[in-house]
Amino acid sequence: MPGIYIHIPFCKKACYYCDFHFSTSQKNKQEMVDALIKEIQQRKDYLPDKKIQSIYFGGGTPSLLSATQIHSVLNEIQKHFILSENCEITLEANPDDLSISKLKELKNCGINRLSIGVQSFFDEDLKYLNRSHSAKNALESIQIAQQEGFENITIDFIYGFPLLSTKKWKQNIQKALELKIPHISAYSLTTEKGTALHHFISKGKYAALNEETAVKHFRILCKMLKTESFEHYEISNFALPGFYSAHNTSYWQQKNYLGVGPSAHSFNGTSRQWNVANNIQYIKKINTHQPFFEKEQLSEATHYNEYILTSFRTMWGVEKKYLQKKFANFLPLFTKQKEKYLTEKYLTENQTRIVLTEKGKLFADQIASDFFIV
């Protein structure tokens, strides 16, 4: 079953590392919500299958929307699509937005999964990243969310930066375990051009990132979570059984999805399209029925490359039967390339699948790119 992604392009402040599309001005927030609703109406026939398994409010900071605004978007989706019985409805939230009253409203709206952007339980780290919340906010937001009946919670961590010592990183992970968080997403800090972090490092204001530190942190994370029965089901994602992200898993398994909002991407099995990454233009084009997205028809090679890239990132890996059925033309090249990585123990193989080893996970994207058709 497909999913629907809703991009909410507003933030209180700009995190130094972020290169997603957002605006710190919220003056067009209601106009944006109205445009989202109109896009849902205009694209109600995009997905061949009308039954939806997941809805994901991402951003940006979706928790800046009021419960009324969130409900209006969900209500419009339900006018045109059928929600599965256990439809996963996720909202990304900053800790400082999650008061008891806000959580009650979100639950009443139908939100049944929270993705809380913790990043760290240390104030100095949050200041380094220019986050809007405090360590106290991070802790309390999780506790009150649990008190209000949210069981399906995921938190985000960032690792691999100079300020984060090994001791602090272990304490972050241990705190998440003590809080009984069932899903953790953890990302190595990267410097993307155009971000404040990239500028600070290039000017010497911040120390350069160290790859060895990131590798060390990643290995600690894997070891600690494995000990507590977490399954490492995607390079950056760990979950207790039954708590995988249905929405993100659909991306990695090449399922169809509709992306709504500025900069949102969509995939229907044969093509991809992406909306204009400008709030004012997006609202104007939606309201005047002008084209608001670009589209790419996927070639067999592009589809194959995407399958390899996403599959190698997961614990399910590349499925042999699917590869033979869908991409028979590329099998000789794939077979030749895999032998090298099997020999070097970056990959492992059984009768049905080929997956990355623990060693291989450190080089997932690089390994996948070596299989690409160019």
C-alpha positions as a LaTeX table, in Angstrom:
\begin{tabular}{lrrr}
\hline
Residue & $x$ (\AA) & $y$ (\AA) & $z$ (\AA) \\
\hline
Met1 & 0.00 & 0.00 & 0.00 \\
Pro2 & 1.23 & 3.53 & $-0.73$ \\
Gly3 & 1.90 & 6.44 & 1.62 \\
Ile4 & 1.40 & 10.20 & 1.64 \\
Tyr5 & 4.06 & 12.70 & 2.69 \\
Ile6 & 3.11 & 16.26 & 3.70 \\
His7 & 5.94 & 18.82 & 3.77 \\
Ile8 & 5.51 & 21.64 & 6.28 \\
Pro9 & 8.17 & 24.24 & 5.35 \\
Phe10 & 8.36 & 26.34 & 8.52 \\
Cys11 & 10.87 & 26.48 & 11.39 \\
Lys12 & 11.39 & 28.75 & 14.39 \\
Lys13 & 15.08 & 29.02 & 13.58 \\
Ala14 & 17.60 & 27.56 & 11.14 \\
Cys15 & 19.64 & 24.64 & 12.47 \\
Tyr16 & 23.21 & 25.13 & 11.34 \\
Tyr17 & 23.43 & 21.78 & 9.53 \\
Cys18 & 20.04 & 21.68 & 7.77 \\
Asp19 & 19.71 & 21.87 & 3.98 \\
Phe20 & 16.01 & 20.89 & 3.75 \\
His21 & 13.54 & 23.39 & 2.34 \\
Phe22 & 12.05 & 25.63 & 5.04 \\
Ser23 & 11.39 & 29.24 & 6.01 \\
Thr24 & 11.77 & 30.90 & 9.40 \\
Ser25 & 8.95 & 33.28 & 8.45 \\
Gln26 & 5.54 & 31.86 & 9.33 \\
Lys27 & 3.40 & 34.68 & 7.98 \\
Asn28 & 2.01 & 32.50 & 5.15 \\
Lys29 & 1.26 & 29.48 & 7.35 \\
Gln30 & $-2.52$ & 29.39 & 6.81 \\
Glu31 & $-2.13$ & 30.14 & 3.09 \\
Met32 & 0.28 & 27.20 & 2.93 \\
Val33 & $-2.20$ & 24.88 & 4.64 \\
Asp34 & $-4.91$ & 25.99 & 2.20 \\
Ala35 & $-2.54$ & 25.26 & $-0.70$ \\
Leu36 & $-1.72$ & 21.80 & 0.69 \\
Ile37 & $-5.43$ & 21.01 & 0.76 \\
Lys38 & $-5.83$ & 22.20 & $-2.82$ \\
Glu39 & $-2.89$ & 20.08 & $-3.96$ \\
Ile40 & $-4.45$ & 17.00 & $-2.35$ \\
Gln41 & $-7.63$ & 17.75 & $-4.30$ \\
Gln42 & $-5.72$ & 18.26 & $-7.55$ \\
Arg43 & $-3.64$ & 15.10 & $-7.17$ \\
Lys44 & $-6.24$ & 12.74 & $-5.77$ \\
Asp45 & $-5.79$ & 10.41 & $-8.75$ \\
Tyr46 & $-1.98$ & 10.25 & $-8.67$ \\
Leu47 & $-1.77$ & 6.96 & $-6.75$ \\
Pro48 & $-3.20$ & 3.89 & $-8.53$ \\
Asp49 & $-4.04$ & 2.33 & $-5.15$ \\
Lys50 & $-6.32$ & 4.52 & $-3.03$ \\
Lys51 & $-5.69$ & 2.57 & 0.19 \\
Ile52 & $-3.06$ & 4.36 & 2.28 \\
Gln53 & $-0.82$ & 2.65 & 4.85 \\
Ser54 & 0.97 & 5.75 & 6.15 \\
Ile55 & 0.79 & 9.53 & 6.34 \\
Tyr56 & 3.87 & 11.47 & 7.35 \\
Phe57 & 4.02 & 15.16 & 8.30 \\
Gly58 & 7.66 & 16.18 & 7.75 \\
Gly59 & 9.53 & 19.42 & 7.30 \\
Gly60 & 10.51 & 21.86 & 8.47 \\
Thr61 & 8.68 & 21.65 & 11.72 \\
Pro62 & 5.14 & 20.26 & 11.41 \\
Ser63 & 4.52 & 20.75 & 15.14 \\
Leu64 & 4.31 & 24.50 & 14.43 \\
Leu65 & 0.90 & 23.87 & 12.86 \\
Ser66 & $-2.18$ & 24.08 & 15.05 \\
Ala67 & $-4.23$ & 20.96 & 15.67 \\
Thr68 & $-7.00$ & 22.53 & 13.59 \\
Gln69 & $-4.64$ & 22.94 & 10.63 \\
Ile70 & $-3.36$ & 19.37 & 10.92 \\
His71 & $-6.90$ & 18.05 & 11.17 \\
Ser72 & $-7.96$ & 19.97 & 8.05 \\
Val73 & $-5.19$ & 18.33 & 6.03 \\
Leu74 & $-6.00$ & 14.87 & 7.36 \\
Asn75 & $-9.69$ & 15.42 & 6.72 \\
Glu76 & $-8.98$ & 16.31 & 3.08 \\
Ile77 & $-6.86$ & 13.18 & 2.64 \\
Gln78 & $-9.73$ & 11.05 & 3.96 \\
Lys79 & $-12.11$ & 12.59 & 1.42 \\
His80 & $-10.06$ & 11.20 & $-1.46$ \\
Phe81 & $-8.23$ & 8.16 & $-0.07$ \\
Ile82 & $-9.00$ & 5.14 & 2.10 \\
Leu83 & $-6.91$ & 4.80 & 5.23 \\
Ser84 & $-5.88$ & 1.29 & 6.15 \\
Glu85 & $-7.13$ & $-0.07$ & 9.46 \\
Asn86 & $-3.78$ & 0.51 & 11.17 \\
Cys87 & $-2.68$ & 3.52 & 9.14 \\
Glu88 & 0.49 & 4.99 & 10.63 \\
Ile89 & 0.16 & 8.79 & 10.96 \\
Thr90 & 3.45 & 10.40 & 11.97 \\
Leu91 & 4.16 & 13.99 & 12.93 \\
Glu92 & 7.69 & 15.36 & 13.25 \\
Ala93 & 7.93 & 17.62 & 16.29 \\
Asn94 & 10.41 & 19.80 & 18.10 \\
Pro95 & 10.49 & 19.10 & 21.85 \\
Asp96 & 9.64 & 22.71 & 22.75 \\
Asp97 & 6.35 & 22.49 & 20.83 \\
Leu98 & 5.00 & 19.51 & 22.78 \\
Ser99 & 2.97 & 20.72 & 25.72 \\
Ile100 & 0.39 & 18.50 & 27.39 \\
Ser101 & $-2.44$ & 20.39 & 25.72 \\
Lys102 & $-0.77$ & 20.16 & 22.29 \\
Leu103 & $-0.24$ & 16.43 & 22.70 \\
Lys104 & $-3.88$ & 15.89 & 23.63 \\
Glu105 & $-4.94$ & 17.82 & 20.53 \\
Leu106 & $-2.58$ & 15.85 & 18.28 \\
Lys107 & $-3.90$ & 12.56 & 19.62 \\
Asn108 & $-7.48$ & 13.72 & 19.00 \\
Cys109 & $-6.51$ & 14.65 & 15.43 \\
Gly110 & $-5.45$ & 11.08 & 14.72 \\
Ile111 & $-1.66$ & 11.39 & 15.08 \\
Asn112 & $-0.52$ & 7.99 & 16.37 \\
Arg113 & 3.26 & 8.26 & 15.95 \\
Leu114 & 5.62 & 11.04 & 17.00 \\
Ser115 & 9.07 & 11.73 & 15.58 \\
Ile116 & 10.75 & 13.98 & 18.15 \\
Gly117 & 13.86 & 15.88 & 17.06 \\
Val118 & 15.93 & 15.41 & 20.21 \\
Gln119 & 19.40 & 15.36 & 18.56 \\
Ser120 & 21.11 & 15.35 & 21.98 \\
Phe121 & 20.31 & 15.42 & 25.70 \\
Phe122 & 23.11 & 17.97 & 26.29 \\
Asp123 & 22.53 & 21.72 & 26.10 \\
Glu124 & 26.00 & 22.51 & 24.74 \\
Asp125 & 25.39 & 20.17 & 21.79 \\
Leu126 & 22.01 & 21.72 & 21.06 \\
Lys127 & 23.58 & 25.18 & 21.11 \\
Tyr128 & 26.34 & 23.97 & 18.75 \\
Leu129 & 23.65 & 22.74 & 16.33 \\
Asn130 & 21.49 & 25.87 & 16.87 \\
Arg131 & 18.46 & 23.90 & 17.96 \\
Ser132 & 15.47 & 25.78 & 19.41 \\
His133 & 14.96 & 23.50 & 22.41 \\
Ser134 & 16.87 & 22.64 & 25.57 \\
Ala135 & 17.94 & 19.30 & 27.00 \\
Lys136 & 15.20 & 19.70 & 29.59 \\
Asn137 & 12.63 & 20.21 & 26.80 \\
Ala138 & 13.88 & 17.04 & 25.10 \\
Leu139 & 13.48 & 14.89 & 28.18 \\
Glu140 & 10.14 & 16.33 & 29.27 \\
Ser141 & 8.59 & 16.13 & 25.79 \\
Ile142 & 9.18 & 12.38 & 25.67 \\
Gln143 & 7.90 & 11.81 & 29.18 \\
Ile144 & 4.66 & 13.76 & 28.71 \\
Ala145 & 4.08 & 12.20 & 25.29 \\
Gln146 & 4.27 & 8.78 & 26.93 \\
Gln147 & 1.97 & 9.94 & 29.71 \\
Glu148 & $-0.56$ & 11.05 & 27.10 \\
Gly149 & $-0.62$ & 7.58 & 25.57 \\
Phe150 & 1.84 & 7.86 & 22.68 \\
Glu151 & 3.58 & 4.49 & 22.56 \\
Asn152 & 4.95 & 4.70 & 19.02 \\
Ile153 & 7.69 & 7.30 & 19.42 \\
Thr154 & 10.92 & 7.74 & 17.52 \\
Ile155 & 13.66 & 10.21 & 18.37 \\
Asp156 & 16.45 & 11.62 & 16.21 \\
Phe157 & 20.08 & 11.76 & 17.29 \\
Ile158 & 23.04 & 13.42 & 15.59 \\
Tyr159 & 26.56 & 12.10 & 16.13 \\
Gly160 & 30.07 & 12.49 & 14.75 \\
Phe161 & 30.82 & 16.11 & 15.69 \\
Pro162 & 33.79 & 17.30 & 17.78 \\
Leu163 & 31.77 & 18.49 & 20.77 \\
Leu164 & 30.23 & 15.03 & 21.25 \\
Ser165 & 32.61 & 12.91 & 23.30 \\
Thr166 & 32.36 & 9.13 & 23.45 \\
Lys167 & 31.12 & 9.41 & 27.03 \\
Lys168 & 28.36 & 11.86 & 26.12 \\
Trp169 & 27.32 & 9.78 & 23.11 \\
Lys170 & 26.96 & 6.68 & 25.26 \\
Gln171 & 24.94 & 8.69 & 27.77 \\
Asn172 & 22.61 & 9.90 & 25.00 \\
Ile173 & 21.95 & 6.33 & 23.90 \\
Gln174 & 21.55 & 5.10 & 27.46 \\
Lys175 & 19.04 & 7.86 & 28.20 \\
Ala176 & 16.94 & 6.80 & 25.21 \\
Leu177 & 17.03 & 3.20 & 26.44 \\
Glu178 & 16.02 & 4.25 & 29.96 \\
Leu179 & 13.08 & 6.15 & 28.47 \\
Lys180 & 12.06 & 2.97 & 26.62 \\
Ile181 & 11.99 & 4.64 & 23.22 \\
Pro182 & 11.09 & 1.90 & 20.68 \\
His183 & 12.65 & 3.53 & 17.61 \\
Ile184 & 15.82 & 5.58 & 17.15 \\
Ser185 & 17.06 & 7.36 & 14.02 \\
Ala186 & 20.70 & 8.45 & 14.21 \\
Tyr187 & 22.57 & 10.47 & 11.61 \\
Ser188 & 26.22 & 11.34 & 11.27 \\
Leu189 & 26.61 & 15.11 & 11.01 \\
Thr190 & 27.55 & 16.19 & 7.51 \\
Thr191 & 28.48 & 19.56 & 6.05 \\
Glu192 & 26.24 & 20.50 & 3.14 \\
Lys193 & 27.19 & 23.46 & 0.97 \\
Gly194 & 25.10 & 26.53 & 1.67 \\
Thr195 & 24.52 & 25.69 & 5.33 \\
Ala196 & 25.80 & 27.74 & 8.24 \\
Leu197 & 27.80 & 24.75 & 9.46 \\
His198 & 29.68 & 24.53 & 6.15 \\
His199 & 30.44 & 28.25 & 6.38 \\
Phe200 & 31.63 & 28.04 & 10.00 \\
Ile201 & 33.96 & 25.13 & 9.25 \\
Ser202 & 35.35 & 26.76 & 6.09 \\
Lys203 & 36.09 & 29.94 & 8.06 \\
Gly204 & 37.65 & 28.06 & 10.97 \\
Lys205 & 34.95 & 29.06 & 13.46 \\
Tyr206 & 34.05 & 25.37 & 13.96 \\
Ala207 & 36.49 & 22.47 & 13.90 \\
Ala208 & 36.27 & 20.20 & 10.87 \\
Leu209 & 34.32 & 16.97 & 11.22 \\
Asn210 & 36.33 & 13.82 & 11.72 \\
Glu211 & 35.34 & 10.63 & 9.88 \\
Glu212 & 37.02 & 8.41 & 12.46 \\
Thr213 & 34.87 & 9.95 & 15.19 \\
Ala214 & 31.71 & 9.28 & 13.18 \\
Val215 & 32.73 & 5.64 & 12.59 \\
Lys216 & 33.48 & 5.17 & 16.28 \\
His217 & 30.11 & 6.64 & 17.28 \\
Phe218 & 28.29 & 4.49 & 14.73 \\
Arg219 & 29.87 & 1.31 & 16.06 \\
Ile220 & 29.01 & 2.23 & 19.65 \\
Leu221 & 25.42 & 2.88 & 18.60 \\
Cys222 & 25.10 & $-0.45$ & 16.81 \\
Lys223 & 26.60 & $-2.40$ & 19.71 \\
Met224 & 24.55 & $-0.76$ & 22.45 \\
Leu225 & 21.23 & $-1.05$ & 20.63 \\
Lys226 & 21.84 & $-4.62$ & 19.51 \\
Thr227 & 22.42 & $-5.58$ & 23.14 \\
Glu228 & 18.95 & $-4.20$ & 23.92 \\
Ser229 & 17.26 & $-6.19$ & 21.11 \\
Phe230 & 16.94 & $-3.31$ & 18.63 \\
Glu231 & 16.96 & $-4.37$ & 14.98 \\
His232 & 19.19 & $-2.37$ & 12.67 \\
Tyr233 & 16.73 & $-2.40$ & 9.81 \\
Glu234 & 18.19 & 0.54 & 7.85 \\
Ile235 & 21.58 & 2.23 & 8.03 \\
Ser236 & 20.31 & 5.12 & 10.17 \\
Asn237 & 17.31 & 3.43 & 11.79 \\
Phe238 & 16.95 & 1.04 & 14.71 \\
Ala239 & 13.71 & $-0.36$ & 16.12 \\
Leu240 & 12.33 & $-2.86$ & 18.56 \\
Pro241 & 10.24 & $-5.56$ & 16.84 \\
Gly242 & 6.93 & $-4.14$ & 15.65 \\
Phe243 & 8.10 & $-0.52$ & 15.63 \\
Tyr244 & 9.63 & $-0.10$ & 12.17 \\
Ser245 & 8.59 & 3.10 & 10.42 \\
Ala246 & 5.96 & 1.93 & 7.92 \\
His247 & 6.29 & 5.15 & 5.97 \\
Asn248 & 10.06 & 5.24 & 5.58 \\
Thr249 & 10.17 & 1.50 & 4.92 \\
Ser250 & 7.88 & 2.08 & 1.96 \\
Tyr251 & 10.51 & 4.40 & 0.45 \\
Trp252 & 13.25 & 1.81 & 0.85 \\
Gln253 & 11.05 & $-0.93$ & $-0.60$ \\
Gln254 & 10.15 & 1.08 & $-3.71$ \\
Lys255 & 6.45 & 1.48 & $-2.87$ \\
Asn256 & 4.42 & 4.33 & $-4.35$ \\
Tyr257 & 3.94 & 7.56 & $-2.44$ \\
Leu258 & 2.43 & 11.00 & $-2.97$ \\
Gly259 & 4.40 & 14.02 & $-1.79$ \\
Val260 & 2.42 & 17.18 & $-1.03$ \\
Gly261 & 3.90 & 20.63 & $-0.35$ \\
Pro262 & 6.86 & 22.69 & $-1.56$ \\
Ser263 & 9.94 & 20.55 & $-2.41$ \\
Ala264 & 7.99 & 17.30 & $-1.79$ \\
His265 & 8.81 & 14.32 & $-4.02$ \\
Ser266 & 6.40 & 11.70 & $-5.40$ \\
Phe267 & 6.87 & 8.25 & $-6.94$ \\
Asn268 & 4.30 & 6.13 & $-8.77$ \\
Gly269 & 6.43 & 3.23 & $-9.90$ \\
Thr270 & 7.34 & 4.60 & $-13.33$ \\
Ser271 & 8.20 & 8.25 & $-12.71$ \\
Arg272 & 9.30 & 10.69 & $-10.05$ \\
Gln273 & 8.25 & 14.28 & $-9.63$ \\
Trp274 & 9.20 & 17.06 & $-7.27$ \\
Asn275 & 7.41 & 20.24 & $-6.34$ \\
Val276 & 8.87 & 23.73 & $-6.58$ \\
Ala277 & 11.02 & 24.49 & $-3.52$ \\
Asn278 & 9.71 & 27.99 & $-2.90$ \\
Asn279 & 6.81 & 28.77 & $-0.57$ \\
Ile280 & 5.46 & 31.83 & $-2.37$ \\
Gln281 & 5.73 & 30.24 & $-5.81$ \\
Tyr282 & 4.16 & 27.02 & $-4.58$ \\
Ile283 & 1.13 & 28.80 & $-3.11$ \\
Lys284 & 0.72 & 30.99 & $-6.20$ \\
Lys285 & 1.00 & 28.11 & $-8.68$ \\
Ile286 & $-1.41$ & 25.90 & $-6.73$ \\
Asn287 & $-3.97$ & 28.70 & $-6.51$ \\
Thr288 & $-3.73$ & 29.58 & $-10.22$ \\
His289 & $-3.56$ & 25.96 & $-11.47$ \\
Gln290 & $-0.10$ & 26.47 & $-12.97$ \\
Pro291 & 2.42 & 23.60 & $-13.21$ \\
Phe292 & 4.15 & 23.41 & $-9.82$ \\
Phe293 & 6.40 & 20.36 & $-10.26$ \\
Glu294 & 9.03 & 18.82 & $-12.51$ \\
Lys295 & 8.84 & 15.22 & $-13.63$ \\
Glu296 & 11.28 & 12.51 & $-14.63$ \\
Gln297 & 10.24 & 9.33 & $-16.39$ \\
Leu298 & 12.44 & 6.61 & $-14.95$ \\
Ser299 & 14.59 & 4.60 & $-17.31$ \\
Glu300 & 15.28 & 0.97 & $-16.53$ \\
Ala301 & 18.83 & 1.91 & $-15.49$ \\
Thr302 & 17.65 & 4.68 & $-13.14$ \\
His303 & 15.06 & 2.40 & $-11.58$ \\
Tyr304 & 17.73 & $-0.28$ & $-11.08$ \\
Asn305 & 20.18 & 2.21 & $-9.53$ \\
Glu306 & 17.55 & 3.42 & $-7.08$ \\
Tyr307 & 16.63 & $-0.13$ & $-6.13$ \\
Ile308 & 20.27 & $-1.00$ & $-5.45$ \\
Leu309 & 20.86 & 2.19 & $-3.43$ \\
Thr310 & 17.83 & 1.82 & $-1.18$ \\
Ser311 & 17.99 & $-1.95$ & $-0.81$ \\
Phe312 & 21.61 & $-2.08$ & 0.30 \\
Arg313 & 20.72 & 0.37 & 3.08 \\
Thr314 & 18.26 & $-2.09$ & 4.64 \\
Met315 & 18.56 & $-5.37$ & 6.52 \\
Trp316 & 16.55 & $-7.03$ & 3.72 \\
Gly317 & 19.15 & $-6.18$ & 1.09 \\
Val318 & 18.83 & $-6.99$ & $-2.59$ \\
Glu319 & 16.29 & $-9.71$ & $-3.33$ \\
Lys320 & 17.61 & $-12.12$ & $-5.96$ \\
Lys321 & 14.24 & $-13.08$ & $-7.47$ \\
Tyr322 & 13.18 & $-9.45$ & $-7.77$ \\
Leu323 & 16.50 & $-8.54$ & $-9.36$ \\
Gln324 & 16.17 & $-11.37$ & $-11.89$ \\
Lys325 & 12.54 & $-10.54$ & $-12.67$ \\
Lys326 & 12.87 & $-6.76$ & $-13.00$ \\
Phe327 & 16.47 & $-6.17$ & $-14.04$ \\
Ala328 & 17.65 & $-9.26$ & $-15.92$ \\
Asn329 & 19.63 & $-7.08$ & $-18.34$ \\
Phe330 & 21.88 & $-5.91$ & $-15.53$ \\
Leu331 & 22.45 & $-9.27$ & $-13.83$ \\
Pro332 & 25.84 & $-10.03$ & $-15.43$ \\
Leu333 & 27.26 & $-6.71$ & $-14.24$ \\
Phe334 & 25.72 & $-7.09$ & $-10.79$ \\
Thr335 & 27.08 & $-10.65$ & $-10.39$ \\
Lys336 & 30.56 & $-9.58$ & $-11.42$ \\
Gln337 & 30.60 & $-6.65$ & $-9.03$ \\
Lys338 & 29.20 & $-8.53$ & $-6.04$ \\
Glu339 & 32.02 & $-11.10$ & $-6.07$ \\
Lys340 & 34.51 & $-8.42$ & $-5.18$ \\
Tyr341 & 32.54 & $-7.30$ & $-2.15$ \\
Leu342 & 31.71 & $-10.84$ & $-1.05$ \\
Thr343 & 35.41 & $-11.70$ & $-1.08$ \\
Glu344 & 36.27 & $-8.59$ & 0.93 \\
Lys345 & 33.39 & $-9.38$ & 3.35 \\
Tyr346 & 31.48 & $-6.16$ & 2.73 \\
Leu347 & 28.53 & $-8.26$ & 1.56 \\
Thr348 & 27.05 & $-11.56$ & 2.61 \\
Glu349 & 24.78 & $-13.82$ & 0.55 \\
Asn350 & 22.19 & $-16.51$ & 1.20 \\
Gln351 & 19.76 & $-18.31$ & $-1.10$ \\
Thr352 & 17.40 & $-15.36$ & $-1.42$ \\
Arg353 & 19.21 & $-12.12$ & $-0.61$ \\
Ile354 & 22.47 & $-10.18$ & $-0.66$ \\
Val355 & 22.99 & $-7.82$ & 2.28 \\
Leu356 & 25.68 & $-5.60$ & 3.72 \\
Thr357 & 27.80 & $-6.92$ & 6.57 \\
Glu358 & 28.53 & $-4.80$ & 9.65 \\
Lys359 & 31.75 & $-3.79$ & 7.93 \\
Gly360 & 29.88 & $-2.97$ & 4.73 \\
Lys361 & 27.37 & $-0.69$ & 6.46 \\
Leu362 & 30.14 & 1.84 & 6.98 \\
Phe363 & 30.40 & 2.23 & 3.20 \\
Ala364 & 26.81 & 1.63 & 2.09 \\
Asp365 & 26.43 & 4.45 & $-0.43$ \\
Gln366 & 29.91 & 3.95 & $-1.86$ \\
Ile367 & 29.31 & 0.24 & $-2.36$ \\
Ala368 & 25.92 & 0.82 & $-3.96$ \\
Ser369 & 27.35 & 3.38 & $-6.37$ \\
Asp370 & 29.84 & 0.78 & $-7.64$ \\
Phe371 & 26.86 & $-1.29$ & $-8.86$ \\
Phe372 & 25.23 & 1.60 & $-10.71$ \\
Ile373 & 24.58 & 1.66 & $-14.43$ \\
Val374 & 26.04 & 4.93 & $-15.73$ \\
\hline
\end{tabular}
